[in-house]
Amino acid sequence: MRYLSTATDPATTKISRIGLGTWQFGSREWGYGQSYAGQEAHAIVRRAVELGVTLFDTAEIYGFGRSERILGQAIGEDRESVFLATKIFPLLPVAPVVEQRAVASANRLGTRRLDLYQVHQANPLVKDGTIMRGMRALQRVGLVSEVGVSNYSLERWRAAEHALGSRVLSNQVRYSLVDRSPERDLLPFAESTGHVVIAYSPLAQGLLSGKYHRGSRPVNRVRASSPLYLPENLDRAGDLIATLRQVADAHSATPAQIALAWVIHSPAVVAIPGASSVQQLESNVAAASIDLTEDEYQALHAAATRFRPITGPAVLPRLIRARFS
Ligand SMILES: NC(=O)c1ccc[n+]([C@@H]2O[C@H](COP(=O)([O-])OP(=O)(O)OC[C@H]3O[C@@H](n4cnc5c(N)ncnc54)[C@H](OP(=O)(O)O)[C@@H]3O)[C@@H](O)[C@H]2O)c1
């Protein structure tokens, strides 16, 4: 495993470049069922810890608390060797509510300290000064070590930091070969200031593994409602998947591993892929050791630029048709 070289206090646990996302744990929308929530999820976490993964990401809304519970139980005795990140959904984000919700998350996780407490998304009506008052109090009493945000623009990330009065370490955003918008301003900001971009959906929810196509579409709710998984868009992704396969062959790797190696190319980025099996987790962890050449990186970049999925209003009727076909 490789770790971020800067970012956190040397006395705290280092952050692994590949972490584990746990939205899948106990969440109905992924549809992985009882044996996944009861057994596989536990085995995935145990294997991740064995392989040196330290960054584990969850949220109070994943499975309405089930993800936090499953993760906390699976980490168990290894609490001190991991970097635990969870998120608050900012409904009514006044300080006492923020404090009470952090305590509830910590209880579900079975911990007395949240290494990273993130605001799941910017509240469009309430400025960050309100929520950051709660965050400051949580840091003061030691329940929260680092504060982070998620799905924030650069402007709002900076505003949050100003409101907190100290570092807002990270911004968790969608970043992959099919969504490169963080490259516009979030990555340059993080790289030049020692902040961190946490890349979610780094495999575009499995699309970049190359296993899905028009004749084999995933059936769960998350992906059935995603425009990326429209048959037309799966066709359009063919060229990008072919480039991933080409680079993968040169490294005796898989397309998913190359997609992850590409995401963590910037030293300010860590990725938190989810996994439906221990085997996927092992494969994702191994991606941390792949070094892409500049030519490979550029070839992937070019293929990503050529990928033009159908978006906007044209998507809705197609989604409905795809759902009932
Ligand atoms: N902050 C936010 O708003 C936000 C939003 C979304 C996600 N997240 C976080 O980011 C994490 C990851 O994002 P995500 O789950 O949306 O997408 P992702 O990591 O891109 O995709 C995960 C899915 O890809 C497939 N997969 C994983 N590893 C694979 C491999 N090696 N080979 C082939 N297929 C593989 C699995 O699905 P199948 O096996 O079923 O194909 C898995 O469930 C989440 O768990 C969550 O913690 C945060």
PDBQT file of the ligand as one rigid body, heavy atoms in Angstrom, charges set to zero:
ROOT
HETATM    1  N1  LIG A 401     -19.813  11.721  -0.876  1.00  0.00    +0.000 N 
HETATM    2  C1  LIG A 401     -20.712  11.259  -1.709  1.00  0.00    +0.000 C 
HETATM    3  O1  LIG A 401     -21.683  11.951  -2.069  1.00  0.00    +0.000 OA
HETATM    4  C2  LIG A 401     -20.539   9.869  -2.238  1.00  0.00    +0.000 A 
HETATM    5  C3  LIG A 401     -21.313   9.429  -3.330  1.00  0.00    +0.000 A 
HETATM    6  C4  LIG A 401     -21.096   8.135  -3.804  1.00  0.00    +0.000 A 
HETATM    7  C5  LIG A 401     -20.151   7.314  -3.192  1.00  0.00    +0.000 A 
HETATM    8  N2  LIG A 401     -19.437   7.747  -2.119  1.00  0.00    +0.000 N 
HETATM    9  C6  LIG A 401     -18.438   6.889  -1.438  1.00  0.00    +0.000 C 
HETATM   10  O2  LIG A 401     -17.535   6.376  -2.410  1.00  0.00    +0.000 OA
HETATM   11  C7  LIG A 401     -17.508   4.956  -2.355  1.00  0.00    +0.000 C 
HETATM   12  C8  LIG A 401     -17.237   4.405  -3.724  1.00  0.00    +0.000 C 
HETATM   13  O3  LIG A 401     -18.144   4.902  -4.706  1.00  0.00    +0.000 OA
HETATM   14  P1  LIG A 401     -19.230   3.972  -5.417  1.00  0.00    +0.000 P 
HETATM   15  O4  LIG A 401     -19.484   2.784  -4.590  1.00  0.00    +0.000 OA
HETATM   16  O5  LIG A 401     -20.345   4.864  -5.804  1.00  0.00    +0.000 OA
HETATM   17  O6  LIG A 401     -18.532   3.568  -6.798  1.00  0.00    +0.000 OA
HETATM   18  P2  LIG A 401     -17.227   2.729  -7.208  1.00  0.00    +0.000 P 
HETATM   19  O7  LIG A 401     -16.305   2.579  -6.096  1.00  0.00    +0.000 OA
HETATM   20  O8  LIG A 401     -16.755   3.356  -8.466  1.00  0.00    +0.000 OA
HETATM   21  O9  LIG A 401     -17.864   1.325  -7.599  1.00  0.00    +0.000 OA
HETATM   22  C9  LIG A 401     -18.061   0.305  -6.677  1.00  0.00    +0.000 C 
HETATM   23  C10 LIG A 401     -18.644  -0.913  -7.377  1.00  0.00    +0.000 C 
HETATM   24  O10 LIG A 401     -17.812  -1.284  -8.499  1.00  0.00    +0.000 OA
HETATM   25  C11 LIG A 401     -17.705  -2.705  -8.585  1.00  0.00    +0.000 C 
HETATM   26  N3  LIG A 401     -16.273  -3.027  -8.370  1.00  0.00    +0.000 N 
HETATM   27  C12 LIG A 401     -15.478  -2.633  -7.335  1.00  0.00    +0.000 A 
HETATM   28  N4  LIG A 401     -14.228  -3.110  -7.473  1.00  0.00    +0.000 NA
HETATM   29  C13 LIG A 401     -14.222  -3.815  -8.618  1.00  0.00    +0.000 A 
HETATM   30  C14 LIG A 401     -13.216  -4.550  -9.312  1.00  0.00    +0.000 A 
HETATM   31  N5  LIG A 401     -11.982  -4.652  -8.845  1.00  0.00    +0.000 N 
HETATM   32  N6  LIG A 401     -13.555  -5.179 -10.484  1.00  0.00    +0.000 NA
HETATM   33  C15 LIG A 401     -14.810  -5.082 -10.969  1.00  0.00    +0.000 A 
HETATM   34  N7  LIG A 401     -15.816  -4.403 -10.367  1.00  0.00    +0.000 NA
HETATM   35  C16 LIG A 401     -15.519  -3.759  -9.197  1.00  0.00    +0.000 A 
HETATM   36  C17 LIG A 401     -18.596  -3.271  -7.497  1.00  0.00    +0.000 C 
HETATM   37  O11 LIG A 401     -19.910  -3.463  -8.028  1.00  0.00    +0.000 OA
HETATM   38  P3  LIG A 401     -20.402  -4.842  -8.768  1.00  0.00    +0.000 P 
HETATM   39  O12 LIG A 401     -19.486  -5.942  -8.355  1.00  0.00    +0.000 OA
HETATM   40  O13 LIG A 401     -21.810  -5.015  -8.325  1.00  0.00    +0.000 OA
HETATM   41  O14 LIG A 401     -20.305  -4.502 -10.225  1.00  0.00    +0.000 OA
HETATM   42  C18 LIG A 401     -18.654  -2.138  -6.476  1.00  0.00    +0.000 C 
HETATM   43  O15 LIG A 401     -19.798  -2.163  -5.678  1.00  0.00    +0.000 OA
HETATM   44  C19 LIG A 401     -18.870   4.567  -1.738  1.00  0.00    +0.000 C 
HETATM   45  O16 LIG A 401     -18.845   3.296  -1.144  1.00  0.00    +0.000 OA
HETATM   46  C20 LIG A 401     -19.037   5.686  -0.723  1.00  0.00    +0.000 C 
HETATM   47  O17 LIG A 401     -18.278   5.405   0.440  1.00  0.00    +0.000 OA
HETATM   48  C21 LIG A 401     -19.612   9.021  -1.657  1.00  0.00    +0.000 A 
ENDROOT
TORSDOF 0
